[in-house]
Amino acid sequence: MKHDPFEPDDVKHVVVVGAGHAGGRVVQHLVSLGFAGRITLVGDERHPPYERPALSKEWLTSETEPTLAASPLVLAPAAFWEPSALRDARIDRLQERAVALDATERVLTLASGTQVRFDRLVVATGGAPRDGAIPGANRPGVHLLRTVDDSLALRRALRESRGLAIIGAGVIGMEVASSALELGVPVTVLEAGERVLARCLSPVMSEWLLREHRARGVRVELGVAVESIADAAQAAQLATDGTRYVVRCKLVDTTQTRSREAFDVAADTILIAIGVDCAPAFLAGTGLAGRQGVDVDETCRSPHAPWLYAVGDVAHVLDGESERGGLRQETWRNAENQALAVAQTLIGRAQAYRETPWMWTDQLGNNIQVVGQPDPRDEVVLRGEPGAGPCAALSVRDGRIVAGVLVNAGRERRFLEKLVASAMPVDLARLADPGTSLKELAA
């Protein structure tokens, strides 16, 4: 029998590119699972691996400027990332950027010119925030938000700001809008689509969240194309109160075919939050990544290169039965749990990784949790009234619950997850009856 060069026993060196939440957890799990080879962790951030959800919320609103030192954001245990501990565990931590890959020779090239050979490569680069190629996006008052340093820069700017313009009404954009309100900063949100959090929420819950933000004073403009960011001093036609910039916009109709009205928004601080690019630059020309990130199978392994794995935001798990053809999850839980799946595969304990999508967001004092993937075409069954206490909006397709949005009802999540994962038929009358608990329906 021919020796299989990809058997776990032959794995002497694993390289993980991306030193964030997912990449850091892969390294920690490899150590805890007893991997006997070398591990190299590559990432250009100066910080140890950390979790990111707080960067658009608590880190912006805290009374004192936060630091990662002794912070719960650092992947526990924090002592794991001490230089001496890394040396003892045979982990090389390279604070560098990967720039190219020779897929034939399995050699990774770093920005310094260093070349690193490997047996297995794990891509954990997450997504790079897009600026939309908006003219003026490189001005000093314009921010992207992904890292601790990004969050600290935005935090400092907000404390001196007379107005914040947010381009994009997704999770990050609306969380920052909520945080800015808490700081007393006037906020305008500019969204190209027809709804807020359109990727996460069913239409009825998007409408509720939009009303909540507007009721608190957030100006939200939907169906908006941002044309440029200009210096206010050069925009003589706009009377400003001394703010630094003008965001030039036009309203477009739902088909995006004709202009109806142009307008300007004055702001000192601008956040661009229009999503991320998940095509790692260092994989350019290899055919191993596309617009959706790195394609992997159910064991998180590339179907094109058996030595390549992906984890976290960048991992596009192929699914021939899905209408979308696959699933890419930008969530805390996916980074946490998929990292363990990848580590287990690397040591020869491969199992299919299946994760019911779950995410949360905290806005305007509300905790919003989303299970599954709501589709605007689904029937929605409301349990409770949005804005009037705990509420659930359950998406039903073909008599089965496929997703749900919980507002201030986190105790129901595990039962909702069971209903979504099992795809069991439900009685819609009982489902709509708040007197029948989700626990009963999931039993």
C-alpha positions in Angstrom: 0.0 0.0 0.0 1.3 3.5 -0.9 2.1 5.6 2.1 -0.4 8.5 2.5 1.6 11.7 2.9 -1.3 13.3 4.6 -1.7 10.9 7.5 -1.8 12.6 11.0 1.5 10.9 12.0 3.3 12.7 9.3 2.3 16.2 10.6 5.4 17.6 12.1 4.7 21.3 11.6 1.4 23.2 11.6 1.3 26.9 10.5 -1.7 29.0 11.5 -2.1 32.3 9.6 -4.2 34.7 11.6 -3.6 35.3 15.3 -7.2 36.3 16.3 -9.9 34.4 18.1 -10.1 31.4 15.8 -6.4 31.1 15.1 -5.5 31.4 18.7 -8.0 28.8 19.8 -6.7 26.3 17.1 -3.2 26.7 18.7 -4.5 26.2 22.2 -6.5 23.2 21.3 -3.6 21.5 19.5 -1.6 21.9 22.6 -4.4 20.6 24.9 -5.0 17.6 22.5 -1.3 16.6 22.8 -0.1 17.5 19.3 3.6 16.6 19.4 4.9 18.7 16.5 5.8 22.3 16.0 3.3 25.1 15.8 3.8 28.5 14.1 1.3 31.3 14.7 1.5 34.1 12.1 -0.3 37.4 12.6 0.7 41.1 12.4 -1.2 42.4 15.4 1.0 43.2 18.3 -1.5 41.8 20.8 -2.1 38.2 22.0 -5.2 36.6 20.4 -8.4 38.0 21.8 -12.2 38.1 21.3 -13.7 41.0 19.4 -17.5 41.4 20.3 -16.8 44.1 23.0 -14.9 46.4 20.6 -18.1 48.0 19.3 -19.8 48.1 22.6 -18.1 48.1 26.1 -14.8 49.3 24.8 -16.3 52.4 23.3 -18.5 53.3 26.3 -16.3 52.4 29.3 -15.5 55.4 31.6 -11.8 54.6 31.6 -9.8 53.6 28.5 -9.6 49.8 28.4 -6.5 47.8 27.8 -5.9 44.2 27.0 -3.6 43.7 30.0 -5.6 41.5 32.4 -8.6 41.8 30.1 -11.1 39.0 29.7 -11.0 39.6 26.0 -7.6 37.8 25.8 -8.1 34.1 25.1 -7.9 32.4 28.4 -5.7 31.4 30.0 -3.7 34.6 29.4 -0.5 33.0 30.7 -0.6 30.7 27.7 0.6 33.7 25.5 3.6 34.6 27.6 6.8 34.2 25.6 8.3 31.6 28.0 5.1 29.5 27.9 5.0 29.6 24.1 8.7 28.4 23.9 7.9 25.6 26.3 5.0 24.5 24.1 7.2 24.7 21.0 5.1 27.5 19.5 6.7 30.2 17.4 4.7 33.4 17.5 5.6 35.5 14.4 4.3 39.0 14.5 4.3 39.3 10.7 2.0 39.4 7.7 1.8 36.5 5.3 2.2 37.8 1.7 2.4 34.7 -0.6 2.0 31.0 -0.7 3.8 28.4 -2.9 1.1 25.8 -2.9 3.3 23.2 -4.7 6.2 23.4 -2.3 4.0 24.3 0.7 6.1 27.3 1.6 4.6 30.5 3.1 6.3 33.8 2.5 6.1 36.6 5.1 6.4 40.4 4.6 10.0 40.3 5.9 11.0 37.8 3.2 11.1 34.9 5.7 9.9 31.6 4.2 8.2 29.0 6.3 7.8 25.4 5.3 4.9 23.5 6.7 3.0 20.2 6.6 -0.4 21.7 7.3 -1.6 25.3 6.9 -4.7 26.7 8.8 -6.1 29.9 7.4 -7.7 32.0 10.2 -7.4 35.5 8.8 -11.0 36.5 9.4 -12.2 39.3 7.2 -10.7 42.7 6.3 -13.2 45.6 6.7 -14.1 47.1 3.3 -14.0 50.8 2.7 -16.2 50.6 -0.4 -13.6 52.5 -2.4 -15.4 55.7 -1.3 -13.5 58.8 -2.4 -12.2 60.4 0.8 -12.3 57.1 2.8 -8.6 57.6 3.7 -9.2 60.9 5.6 -7.9 60.9 9.2 -11.4 61.2 10.7 -12.7 58.1 8.9 -12.6 54.8 10.8 -12.9 51.1 10.2 -13.5 48.7 13.1 -11.9 45.3 13.5 -9.0 45.5 16.0 -8.4 46.7 19.5 -6.4 49.6 18.1 -9.3 50.5 15.8 -11.7 50.5 18.7 -9.4 52.7 20.9 -9.0 55.2 18.0 -12.7 55.4 17.5 -13.3 55.7 21.2 -11.0 58.7 21.4 -12.5 60.3 18.4 -16.1 60.0 19.7 -15.2 61.8 22.9 -14.3 64.9 20.8 -17.0 64.5 18.2 -20.0 66.7 17.5 -21.4 64.2 15.1 -20.9 60.6 13.9 -21.9 59.3 10.5 -22.0 55.5 10.1 -22.0 54.0 6.6 -23.7 50.7 6.9 -26.5 49.4 9.1 -25.3 46.0 9.9 -24.4 44.6 13.3 -21.2 46.7 13.8 -22.8 49.9 12.5 -25.9 49.7 14.6 -23.9 48.6 17.7 -21.7 51.6 17.4 -24.7 53.8 16.9 -26.1 52.5 20.2 -22.7 53.1 21.9 -22.5 56.7 20.5 -25.9 57.5 21.8 -24.8 56.4 25.2 -21.9 58.9 24.9 -24.3 61.6 23.8 -22.9 61.9 20.3 -25.5 62.7 17.5 -25.6 59.8 15.0 -26.6 59.4 11.4 -26.7 56.0 9.8 -26.5 55.6 6.0 -27.5 52.3 4.6 -27.6 51.2 0.9 -30.3 48.5 1.5 -33.9 48.7 2.6 -33.5 47.3 6.1 -31.2 47.5 9.2 -29.4 44.2 10.1 -30.9 42.8 6.9 -28.5 39.7 7.0 -29.5 38.8 10.5 -33.1 39.8 11.2 -36.5 39.0 9.7 -38.2 42.1 8.2 -40.6 42.6 11.1 -37.6 42.7 13.6 -35.7 45.0 11.3 -38.6 47.4 11.4 -38.8 47.2 15.2 -35.1 47.9 15.6 -35.3 50.8 13.2 -38.1 52.3 15.2 -36.2 51.9 18.4 -33.1 53.7 17.0 -35.1 56.5 15.5 -37.1 56.9 18.7 -33.8 57.4 20.6 -32.7 60.1 18.1 -30.6 58.2 15.6 -31.1 59.5 12.1 -31.3 56.5 9.8 -31.4 56.9 6.0 -32.1 53.8 4.0 -31.6 53.3 0.3 -28.6 55.6 0.3 -25.6 55.6 -2.0 -22.6 57.4 -0.4 -20.7 59.2 -3.2 -17.8 60.8 -1.3 -16.4 62.1 1.9 -15.3 65.7 1.5 -13.6 68.3 3.7 -16.4 70.5 5.2 -14.3 73.7 4.8 -14.3 73.1 1.0 -18.0 72.4 0.9 -19.1 76.1 0.9 -22.7 75.2 0.0 -23.2 73.4 3.3 -23.7 75.4 6.4 -22.0 73.5 9.2 -21.3 74.1 12.8 -17.6 73.6 12.4 -17.7 69.8 11.9 -14.8 68.4 9.8 -16.4 66.4 7.0 -19.3 66.2 4.7 -20.6 62.8 3.5 -22.2 63.3 0.1 -25.1 61.0 -0.5 -28.0 60.4 -2.8 -31.2 58.5 -2.2 -31.9 55.8 -4.8 -35.1 53.8 -5.4 -35.3 50.1 -4.5 -34.2 49.0 -8.0 -31.1 51.3 -7.7 -31.8 52.6 -11.2 -32.5 56.3 -10.7 -31.6 59.1 -8.4 -34.4 60.8 -6.4 -32.6 63.2 -4.2 -29.1 64.2 -3.1 -28.1 65.4 0.4 -25.1 65.9 2.6 -24.4 64.8 6.2 -22.0 66.8 8.3 -19.9 64.8 10.8 -16.6 65.0 12.7 -16.2 61.2 12.8 -17.1 58.7 10.2 -17.3 54.9 10.5 -17.4 52.7 7.5 -19.1 49.4 8.4 -20.2 47.8 5.2 -18.9 44.3 5.7 -15.6 42.4 5.2 -13.5 41.0 2.5 -12.7 37.3 3.2 -10.4 36.6 0.3 -6.9 36.4 2.0 -4.5 38.4 0.0 -1.6 35.9 0.5 -3.7 33.2 -1.3 -4.0 35.3 -4.4 -3.2 33.3 -7.6 -3.4 29.9 -5.8 -7.0 29.2 -6.7 -7.6 28.3 -3.0 -9.8 31.2 -2.0 -12.6 33.3 -3.5 -15.0 36.0 -2.6 -16.7 33.8 0.0 -13.3 33.0 1.7 -11.7 29.6 1.7 -13.9 26.7 0.6 -13.7 23.7 3.0 -15.6 20.5 3.5 -17.5 19.4 6.6 -14.1 18.6 8.3 -12.9 22.2 7.6 -10.4 20.9 5.0 -10.0 22.3 1.5 -11.3 20.0 -1.3 -8.5 21.4 -3.5 -5.5 20.9 -1.2 -5.6 18.2 1.5 -3.1 20.1 3.6 -5.1 23.3 3.8 -7.7 24.1 6.5 -9.8 27.2 7.3 -11.5 28.3 10.5 -13.7 31.2 11.6 -15.0 34.1 9.5 -12.9 33.1 6.5 -14.1 29.4 6.3 -16.8 28.8 3.7 -18.2 25.3 4.5 -19.5 23.8 1.3 -23.0 22.3 1.4 -24.5 20.9 -1.8 -28.0 20.8 -0.3 -28.0 24.5 0.6 -29.5 27.1 -1.6 -26.5 29.2 -0.9 -24.1 26.4 -1.7 -22.3 26.8 1.6 -22.2 28.7 4.9 -19.7 31.2 6.2 -20.4 32.4 9.8 -19.0 35.7 11.2 -19.9 34.8 14.8 -18.1 34.3 18.1 -19.4 30.8 18.5 -18.2 29.7 15.1 -14.7 30.9 15.8 -14.8 29.2 19.2 -16.2 25.8 18.2 -14.8 25.5 14.7 -11.3 25.9 16.0 -11.7 22.8 18.1 -13.0 20.9 15.1 -10.0 21.9 13.0 -7.6 20.9 15.8 -9.2 17.5 16.1 -9.0 17.0 12.4 -5.3 17.9 12.4 -4.6 15.1 14.9 -6.6 12.5 13.1 -9.9 12.8 15.0 -11.9 14.3 12.1 -15.7 14.7 12.6 -18.2 16.6 10.6 -18.5 20.1 11.9 -22.1 21.2 12.0 -23.1 24.4 13.9 -26.5 25.9 14.1 -25.8 29.6 13.4 -26.1 31.8 16.5 -25.2 35.4 17.1 -26.1 38.1 19.5 -26.0 41.9 19.6 -26.7 44.3 22.4 -28.3 47.6 21.4 -30.2 50.3 23.2 -30.4 48.2 26.3 -31.8 45.2 24.4 -30.2 41.8 24.0 -31.0 40.4 20.6 -30.1 36.8 19.8 -30.5 35.2 16.4 -30.6 31.4 15.9 -30.5 30.1 12.3 -30.7 32.3 9.2 -33.9 34.2 8.9 -35.0 34.6 5.3 -37.4 37.5 4.3 -39.5 34.9 2.4 -40.3 32.9 5.5 -43.5 33.2 7.4 -42.9 34.8 10.8 -44.8 33.9 13.9 -44.6 36.4 16.8 -44.6 35.4 20.4 -45.0 38.7 22.3 -44.9 42.2 20.9 -41.5 43.8 19.9 -40.8 46.6 22.3 -43.2 45.4 25.0 -41.2 42.9 27.0 -39.5 39.7 26.0 -40.3 38.7 22.4 -39.6 36.0 19.9 -40.0 36.2 16.1 -39.9 32.7 14.6 -39.2 32.1 10.9 -41.3 29.1 9.6 -40.8 27.3 6.3 -42.8 24.3 5.2 -44.2 23.9 8.7 -40.8 23.9 10.4 -38.9 26.5 12.4 -35.8 27.4 10.5 -34.7 30.5 12.5 -35.7 32.8 15.2 -35.0 36.2 16.8 -35.1 36.5 20.5 -35.3 39.9 22.2 -34.5 40.0 25.9 -35.5 36.3 26.0 -32.1 34.6 26.1 -33.4 31.7 28.3 -35.4 30.5 25.3 -32.3 30.1 23.2 -31.4 26.5 23.9 -35.0 25.4 23.1 -35.1 27.4 19.9 -31.8 25.9 18.9 -33.2 22.4 19.4 -36.3 23.3 17.3 -34.1 24.7 14.5 -31.6 21.9 14.5 -34.2 19.1 14.6 -36.3 20.6 11.8 -39.3 19.0 13.4 -42.8 20.0 12.2 -44.6 22.4 14.6 -48.3 23.2 15.2 -48.5 26.9 14.2 -51.4 27.5 16.5 -49.4 26.3 19.5 -46.4 28.1 18.3 -48.3 31.4 18.2 -49.7 30.8 21.7 -47.4 32.4 24.3 -48.9 30.0 26.8 -47.1 27.1 25.1 -43.4 27.4 25.9 -40.7 26.7 23.4 -39.5 24.1 25.9 -42.8 22.2 25.5 -42.6 22.5 21.7 -39.0 21.2 21.7 -39.7 18.3 24.0 
